[in-house]
Amino acid sequence: MSNLLPGQLAPAFTTQAVGGSYGDGTQVSLADFLGKHVVLYFYPRDDTPGCTTQACGIRDIWNALHAKAAVFGVSCDSEKSHRKFIDKFELPFPLLSDLTQELVKAYGVWVEKSMYGKTYMGIERSTFIIAPDGSIKSVFRKVKPAEHANLVLESLA
């Protein structure tokens, strides 16, 4: 697992974006956003209670946030799942599909988790704010869904 810290170069990526200005799917790369802040927030799964709270928090402050950064939610869900999640909750921002777990592994958020005595691999709810020069500005691990949106907005102030 990689432990990315502020000041380090953000891992490059290219993957499918769904929603927002990307419609039903377009390839997007971190390099596309050089010169602009980028928010990558990693969440475990579409349409689950915590992930819905987190996404709707971003949606509810979208106008303020959108002016400051390109925002992407990232999970290992399919593009079809992302589309349903976006439509159901009227999310104005794109979600990135990471079916191969390349992105979650590069950012060090693919971790061993446990529930009811069973261990499994999954996404640790984490957020990375990437500066316009491509370096990591801020890292928030084990984010509380209800506090996430304001934390991100304050970090971009």
N, C-alpha and C positions, 0 to 999 in steps of 0.2 A: 504494500500500500504506500502510495506517495503521500507525503505530508507537505502540501504546498503552503508557502508562507508569503505574506505581503513582501513585495519587492522582487519576487521571482517572476520569471517569464511564464505567462499562462500557457498551458499546453494547447497547441494548435488543434483544430478539428474541422472536419467537413461532414455534415450529416443532413438529414431531411428535416425541414421545418414545415409545420402545418399551422395554419391560422394566421391572424393578423394580415399583414401585407403579402404573406406567402401563400394564401389561399389553401388549396388542397394538397400542396406539397411542392417544395422547391429546395434544391440543395443550397445550404448556407455554410460559410466558413468563417472562422474567427477573423481571418485576414480581411474580410469584407468590411470590418468595422474599425480598422485602424484610424485613429483620430477621434474616436468616440468612446464613451464609457459603455461597457457591456455588463449586464447582470445575468449570470447563469445561476438559476436556482434549481437544485436537484431535489426531486421528491420521489417517494417510493412508488406510487401507483395512481393512475387516473381514477377519479370518482370514488375515492375513499374519504371518510370524514375529515381527517387531518389535512389531506392534500386538497380537498375542496375548500376548506377554511383558508388555507394558504393561498390558493389561486384566486379566490374571491376577494381576499385582502388586497392583492395586487390589482385586480380589476377595479376595486372601489377607489383606489388612488391613482388610477391609470393616467389621468390628465397631467398630474404633477410629475409622475415618474417618467412617463414617455418623453417629456421634454428634456430630461437629463440623461437618459441612457437607452440603449437597445436592450430589451428584456426578453429572456427566453427561459421557459420552464423546461426541465430535462428529466425524462424517465425512460425506462426500457420498454414502455408500452408502444404498440404499433401506431402507425399513422391513422388507421381507422378508429382506434380507441381514443386517440387525441382529438380527432374530429368530433366524436360524440361528446367528449368532455367539454370541448370548447363550445359546441352548440348548446348543450344542456345548461351551462352556466354563463353563457354570453361573454366568454373571455375575449378581450380585445387584443391579446398578445399571442405570439407564436409559441408552440411547444416543439421541442426537438425530440425526435425518436432515436433512441440509442439501442437498437435491437442486439447489436454485437457486444455491448458493454464496453466498447473502446473508450468512450468519453468518460463514463463513470469510473473506470479503472485509472485513466490518465489523471483525473482530478482527485483520486484517492477516496472516493465515496462509496465504492463497492466493498462492503464490509460484512463480516460475520455478525449475524443478529441472532437473537433467541426469543422464542415465544412458547409458553406452555412447556418448557423443558426441552424443546427441539431447537437445534441450531440450523441456520440456513444463510445463504448469501443474499444480500439486498442492498438497497440504496440508503445511505445515511442522509437524512434531511440536512442539506448544507447549501450555502450560498457563497458565490465568489463574485466580487466586484472587480472588474478588469479595467484598468486605467487606459486612457487613449493611446499610450505607447505600447500596450500589449502586456504590461506587467500587472501582477495581482495587487490591487489596492487594499482590499479587505477580504477576510475569510470569516464566515459564520458557520459553525458546526452545531449539529443537534439543535437546530432552530425550532422554536415553539411556533406552530402555525399561526396563531392569532397575533403574535408580535412581529412576524416576519416583515410585512409590508412597510411598517413604520421604521423598522431597523434599516431596511434597504434605503428608504428615502432619506433618512438622517445621514447615512453613510455617503450619500451623493451630494449632500449640502455643501 
